[in-house]
Amino acid sequence: MKIIYKYLFKQLKMPIIFGISLFTFVFLIELMVKMMESILVKKVPALEMLHLLTYYIPPILSQTIPIGFFLGVMITYNKLTSTSESVAMVSIGMSLNKILKVPFFMSIGIFVLTIFLQEKIIPESFIRAQRLAAEIATETPAFQLTEKTFLENIGGYSIYINTLDPKTNQANNVVVFQKNNDSEYPSVLLSKSTTWGDGAMTLKDASFYQLDELGKEKLRGSFKSQVHPLGDLISDMDISIKAIDTMSVKMLLKNIKELKSKNEEPEKILPYRVELQKKLAAPFSSIFLGVLGVLFSLGHHRSGKSVSYGLSMGVVFLYITLFNVGIVLSGKGMVTPILGIWIPNILLAVLTGVMYARKVRRG
């Protein structure tokens, strides 16, 4: 049996990698189009954009690994069925449980991998992506900025640009709000032209103003040229994880506890509760999908292969739809997060149980 188990594992590896890669590529298409625009139109260095892209892959993988795994199992066991290898396994005494053993244990591994991504890799990827995006913005402001739009929290600055030439990185009619250590009110700098390069912002033909707590002018001045280094300021930035969907389970529990201790309204706690249940429920789908991939494939020969694929993909997309509907309804407070988000998994478990019982009865 060990030889057969090794054979099954070997047969599963490449289709699973293909399935995960396929769905990951589909999810990345929109992001890659935006990055190509940054490279070709906004003149952002290609290597820096590729570096940034790597930080967006882990969050996408947490969604594509379970469904990619399912597709890989389907491909493998459909192949084994069409070549009658699954019939040969049964003829030498392999029960359904033994045929399911390898994909089941692989699904446990997928479950653990998804949890690891959510808890360790994704929060760190988010922090690194934010830091790298800020560093790129100091060299190429057009990356994050369009004309007549604010670019906030670049070092200690918030910047408004009236016109910007991406080819030269020169902006005209720039308003800069610079944070002051000795005052809660920022200094206001008005520059006719501004350039970026080597981690610094150079203001030319500019004037500056400082205001008091009443909004009255207390200091005014002007200068021909002034360099403001941004690289050192960015390296000292403390980028915290504020986006709820990038938080780990530990972070979510901590935030829920803090909000409850402050007697915050349930509406403020609800998004954290929804994300917590989402983080807990999503990885479990891989266990059921791994088993379903086998159950949908066994017994369907060439004539039924397309029907098998169609039904199985329909189940996957129905699960994804119900899961997202549950998130939306839970977020609006129409159902409790536990009920809304876990029902798709319960339905998936029931379907797996029914399919398994049918296969056992047919022997």
C-alpha positions in Angstrom: 0.0 0.0 0.0 2.9 2.3 0.8 3.9 2.2 -2.9 0.4 3.1 -4.0 0.3 6.0 -1.5 3.6 7.3 -2.8 2.3 7.0 -6.3 -0.9 8.9 -5.5 1.1 11.6 -3.8 3.4 11.9 -6.8 0.4 12.1 -9.1 -1.3 14.8 -7.0 1.6 17.2 -6.7 1.7 18.8 -10.1 -2.0 19.1 -10.7 -2.4 20.8 -7.3 0.4 23.2 -8.1 -1.2 23.8 -11.5 -4.7 24.5 -9.9 -3.3 26.9 -7.3 -1.2 28.7 -9.9 -4.2 29.0 -12.3 -6.5 30.5 -9.7 -3.8 32.7 -8.3 -3.0 34.1 -11.8 -6.7 34.8 -12.4 -6.9 36.7 -9.1 -3.7 38.6 -10.0 -4.8 39.8 -13.4 -6.4 43.0 -12.3 -3.5 43.9 -10.0 -0.9 43.2 -12.7 -2.8 45.5 -15.1 -2.6 48.3 -12.6 1.1 47.6 -12.0 1.8 47.7 -15.7 0.1 51.1 -15.9 2.5 52.3 -13.1 5.5 51.0 -15.0 4.6 52.2 -18.5 2.7 55.4 -17.7 4.0 56.5 -14.3 7.6 55.4 -14.9 7.9 53.4 -11.7 10.9 51.0 -11.9 9.8 47.5 -13.0 11.9 45.7 -10.4 10.3 47.7 -7.6 6.8 46.9 -8.8 7.7 43.2 -9.0 9.0 43.4 -5.5 5.7 45.0 -4.4 3.7 42.4 -6.2 5.3 39.6 -4.1 3.8 41.1 -1.0 0.3 40.9 -2.5 0.6 37.2 -3.3 0.2 35.7 0.2 -3.3 37.3 0.8 -4.4 36.0 -2.6 -2.9 32.5 -1.9 -5.0 32.2 1.3 -8.1 32.3 -1.0 -6.8 30.3 -4.0 -5.0 27.4 -2.2 -8.2 25.6 -1.2 -10.0 25.9 -4.6 -6.7 25.2 -6.4 -6.2 22.1 -4.3 -9.7 21.0 -5.1 -9.1 21.4 -8.9 -5.8 19.5 -8.6 -7.5 16.6 -6.8 -10.3 16.5 -9.5 -7.8 16.4 -12.3 -5.8 13.6 -10.7 -8.6 11.3 -9.8 -10.4 11.9 -13.1 -7.3 10.8 -14.8 -7.0 7.7 -12.6 -10.7 6.9 -13.4 -10.3 7.4 -17.1 -7.3 5.1 -17.2 -9.1 2.5 -15.0 -6.3 2.8 -12.4 -8.9 3.5 -9.7 -10.7 0.2 -10.7 -7.4 -1.6 -10.3 -7.0 -0.1 -6.8 -10.4 -1.4 -5.8 -9.6 -4.8 -7.3 -6.5 -5.3 -5.2 -8.5 -4.6 -2.0 -8.3 -0.8 -1.5 -11.3 0.5 0.2 -12.8 4.0 -0.3 -11.1 5.1 2.9 -7.7 4.0 1.7 -8.2 5.8 -1.6 -9.2 8.9 0.3 -6.2 8.7 2.7 -3.6 10.6 0.7 -5.8 13.6 -0.4 -7.3 13.7 3.1 -3.9 14.1 4.8 -2.9 16.6 2.1 -6.0 18.6 2.8 -5.0 18.7 6.5 -1.6 20.1 5.3 -3.5 22.7 3.1 -5.5 23.7 6.2 -2.4 24.2 8.3 -0.7 26.1 5.5 -3.7 28.5 5.1 -3.7 29.1 8.9 0.0 29.8 8.8 -0.5 32.3 5.9 -3.3 34.1 7.8 -1.5 34.3 11.1 2.1 34.9 10.2 2.7 35.8 6.6 -0.2 38.1 5.6 0.2 40.6 8.4 3.9 40.9 7.8 3.4 41.2 4.0 0.9 44.0 4.5 3.4 46.0 6.6 6.2 45.4 4.1 3.9 46.4 1.2 3.0 49.6 2.9 6.6 50.5 3.7 7.8 49.7 0.1 4.9 51.7 -1.4 5.9 54.7 0.7 9.5 54.3 -0.4 8.5 54.1 -4.0 6.4 57.2 -3.6 9.3 59.3 -2.4 11.2 58.5 -5.6 8.2 58.4 -8.0 5.3 60.4 -6.5 3.2 59.6 -9.6 3.0 56.0 -8.3 0.5 57.0 -5.6 -0.5 60.4 -6.7 -2.7 61.8 -9.4 -3.0 65.5 -10.1 -5.3 67.5 -7.8 -5.1 64.7 -5.1 -3.6 64.5 -1.7 -0.7 62.1 -0.9 -0.7 61.6 2.9 1.8 60.4 5.4 4.9 60.4 3.3 7.4 60.7 6.1 6.2 63.7 8.1 4.4 65.3 5.1 1.1 65.5 3.4 1.3 66.7 -0.2 -1.1 68.2 -2.7 0.0 68.6 -6.3 -1.7 70.7 -8.9 0.1 69.4 -12.0 2.7 66.6 -12.3 4.9 65.4 -15.1 5.6 61.6 -14.6 8.6 61.7 -17.1 10.6 64.3 -15.1 9.1 63.7 -11.6 8.5 67.5 -11.5 5.4 69.0 -10.0 4.0 72.5 -10.2 2.0 74.5 -7.7 2.6 72.2 -4.7 1.1 72.5 -1.2 3.0 70.7 1.6 1.8 70.3 5.1 4.8 69.5 7.3 4.4 68.1 10.9 6.1 70.1 13.6 7.5 68.5 16.8 6.9 71.6 18.9 3.3 72.3 17.6 0.2 70.2 16.9 -0.4 72.4 13.8 1.7 71.7 10.6 3.7 74.3 8.7 2.3 75.1 5.3 4.7 75.3 2.4 3.7 76.6 -1.1 6.1 75.7 -3.9 6.0 76.7 -7.5 7.9 73.6 -8.6 9.0 70.4 -6.8 11.2 67.5 -7.8 11.8 64.1 -6.2 15.0 62.0 -6.3 17.5 60.1 -4.1 14.9 59.8 -1.3 14.4 63.6 -1.1 11.9 66.2 -2.1 13.3 69.5 -3.4 11.1 72.6 -3.2 11.9 75.6 -5.4 10.7 79.2 -5.3 8.6 78.5 -2.2 7.1 80.3 0.8 6.1 78.9 4.2 3.7 79.8 6.9 3.1 78.8 10.5 -0.2 79.3 12.3 -1.1 79.4 15.9 -4.0 77.6 17.6 -6.4 80.3 16.5 -5.5 79.9 12.9 -3.6 83.2 12.8 -0.3 83.6 11.0 2.6 83.7 13.4 5.6 83.2 11.0 6.2 83.7 7.3 9.2 83.2 5.0 10.4 82.3 1.6 13.3 80.5 0.0 14.7 79.7 -3.5 15.4 76.0 -2.9 15.1 73.6 0.0 15.8 69.9 0.2 13.6 67.7 2.5 15.1 64.1 2.9 12.3 61.5 3.0 14.2 58.2 3.2 15.2 58.5 6.8 11.7 59.6 7.9 10.2 56.5 6.2 12.6 54.1 7.8 11.4 55.4 11.2 7.7 55.1 10.3 5.8 52.8 12.6 3.3 51.2 10.2 0.7 49.4 12.2 -1.9 47.0 10.8 -5.1 49.0 10.7 -7.0 47.2 7.9 -9.2 44.6 9.7 -8.9 42.0 6.9 -5.1 41.9 7.3 -5.2 41.2 11.0 -4.4 37.7 12.5 -6.8 35.9 14.8 -4.7 37.0 17.8 -4.9 40.6 16.7 -8.6 40.4 16.2 -9.2 38.9 19.6 -7.1 41.6 21.2 -9.1 44.3 19.5 -12.4 42.8 20.4 -11.3 42.5 24.0 -10.1 46.2 24.1 -13.3 47.5 22.5 -15.5 45.5 25.0 -13.4 46.8 27.9 -14.2 50.4 26.7 -17.9 49.5 26.4 -17.9 50.4 22.8 -21.2 50.0 20.8 -21.8 46.5 19.2 -21.6 48.2 15.7 -17.9 49.0 16.3 -17.1 45.5 17.4 -19.1 43.8 14.7 -16.5 44.1 11.9 -13.8 42.5 14.1 -16.2 39.6 15.0 -17.1 39.1 11.3 -13.4 39.0 10.3 -12.6 36.6 13.2 -15.2 34.1 12.0 -14.1 34.5 8.4 -10.5 33.7 9.4 -11.6 30.7 11.4 -14.1 29.3 8.9 -12.3 29.8 5.5 -9.4 27.2 6.1 -11.8 24.4 6.9 -13.2 24.4 3.4 -9.9 22.8 2.1 -10.6 19.6 4.2 -14.1 19.1 2.7 -13.0 20.1 -0.8 -10.1 17.7 -0.9 -12.5 14.8 -0.1 -15.2 16.0 -2.5 -12.6 16.2 -5.3 -12.2 12.4 -5.0 -15.8 11.6 -4.5 -16.9 13.6 -7.6 -14.2 11.9 -9.7 -14.5 8.2 -8.8 -16.9 6.2 -11.0 -17.2 8.9 -13.7 -15.6 7.5 -16.9 -15.0 9.5 -20.1 -18.7 10.0 -20.9 -19.4 11.6 -17.5 -16.1 13.5 -17.0 -17.5 16.9 -18.2 -20.6 16.5 -16.1 -18.4 15.7 -13.1 -16.3 18.8 -13.6 -19.3 20.9 -14.2 -21.1 19.8 -11.0 -17.9 20.1 -8.9 -17.1 23.6 -10.1 -20.7 24.6 -9.5 -20.4 23.4 -5.9 -17.2 25.4 -5.5 -18.6 28.7 -6.9 -21.9 28.2 -4.9 -19.8 27.8 -1.8 -17.8 30.9 -2.5 -21.0 32.8 -3.2 -22.7 31.7 0.0 -19.6 32.4 2.0 -19.4 36.0 0.6 -23.2 36.5 1.1 -22.8 35.3 4.7 -20.0 37.9 5.2 -22.1 40.7 3.8 -25.2 39.7 5.9 -23.1 39.4 9.0 -21.4 42.7 8.4 -24.8 44.4 8.2 -26.0 42.7 11.4 -28.8 40.8 9.7 -27.4 37.4 11.0 -24.9 36.6 13.7 -21.3 36.1 12.3 -21.1 32.5 13.5 -24.3 31.6 11.7 -23.8 33.6 8.5 -20.2 32.6 7.9 -20.2 29.0 9.1 -23.4 27.8 7.2 -21.5 27.3 3.9 -19.0 25.1 5.6 -21.8 23.1 7.3 -23.5 22.6 3.9 -20.2 21.6 2.4 -19.7 19.1 5.2 -23.2 17.7 4.7 -22.7 17.3 1.0 -19.4 15.5 1.6 -21.1 13.2 4.1 -23.9 12.4 1.6 -21.5 11.8 -1.3 -19.3 9.6 0.9 -22.3 7.5 2.1 -23.5 7.0 -1.5 -20.0 5.8 -2.6 -19.8 3.4 0.3 -23.3 1.9 -0.5 -22.3 1.4 -4.1 -19.2 -0.4 -2.9 
